[in-house]
């Protein structure tokens, strides 16, 4: 989701006690993605995925953050194959081998929990699995660069160099973002960059890291619905997203999968 007006324009430094609210929101978002894993198969519609996630969030005392956000009418984003992000759930039926990103954000007790993962209906192609593996590893390499005194450029550089080493490309049009009691706030977290550039990281910063990686070129276009972003060359795209907080000594990931389903497409 894009930047939203009326929210803080400077980077928020949260208090130590704020971490607990983010842990709870992040855990529920991750539990939502754990729940949906068993339902991703050929024949299911993206609308059914959305309904299941919506009901789970509401049953656990949360509000789906995307529902009604800037006119968006669904509780999740479900992006299939060459859809980069912001795919609108509906009548589309998943087919064998489709790769799917599911992106959820909950509001729990005033705190936002935002995360996404890749799934597969059936079995992925060799190329699709490699793309998803590289995207996941790039996220984790970006997170490994997070610590007090590092910069946002260090994160982007870690992601970009790993992705490009595997001859894939990083999408430039979308980025991670600050989060907390607002859905989107500074800083913008680019998934490419140079070491040492950008704002310096300080304890108490909360933000998402959510690289979108294309099998082909990095360019995207927005469809006529105003939301759905697709690869211009129709190549496959993958994304993983975690929400993190900077501690005094390093980084805490708020959206780790309680069920260990960090890569739910892995069945080996």
C-alpha positions, 0 to 999 in steps of 0.5 A: 500500500502506498503512502498515506497523507495525514501521518507523521512526516518524520521517522518515529522513535518508539519507546521500549514498551511499544515493542510489545504491541508490535509483537502481538500485531505481528504475531497475529499477521503471521498466524493469519498467513500460517492459517491460509497455507493449507488452503492454497491449492488449484481450484481455490479462488483469490476471493476465497483466500481473502474471505478466510483471512478476513474472518481469521483476523476479525475472529482474533480481535483485529481489523483488516487494515486494507479494507477501505484504505484509500478506497481498497475494498478487500482485506488482503492483497493476493498477487498471482504469477506476474502480479508484483503486488496489490493484486485484488482478490476476486473470481480468479481461480488458482491453477496448478503451479501458480505462485501467489503472494498473500499480503496481510495487515492487521490492526490490533489494539491500535498497532499495525502488523504487516507481512507477506509470503509466497505460496504455490498452488500445487508444485512450482516450476524450477524457475519459480522455486529459485525465484522465491528462494532468492527473494526470501534469502534477499529479505533475510540478508536485508534484515541481517544488515539492520542494526543501530548505526547502519543505514537504510542504504546498507539494507538495500545494498544487501538485497540488491547485490544478492538478487542481481548475483542470481540474475533477477531484478529488484523492483524500484517502484515500491518500497518498505515503510515505517509502521507502528500506530500508522499503516505507512510513515517514514522512512521509505525502505528501498530494496536497492542502494549503496552502503552508507547512504540514507538515514542512520538506523536508531533503536526504536525505529519500526519498519517493513522490509519487503523486496519484490523480485522479478525473474525478468526486468524490473519495470512494472505497470499499474492496471486500470483498476488503479491498484494491481501492479504487474511486470511489464515483460510478463515475467514472474514476480515474488515478494516476502515481507517482514516487519522489524524493530531496531533494538539497542543491539540489533533487530527484532522480527515481529512477523516470524511464522509461529508454525515455522512456515516461513517458506510455505511452498517448500515441501521437502 
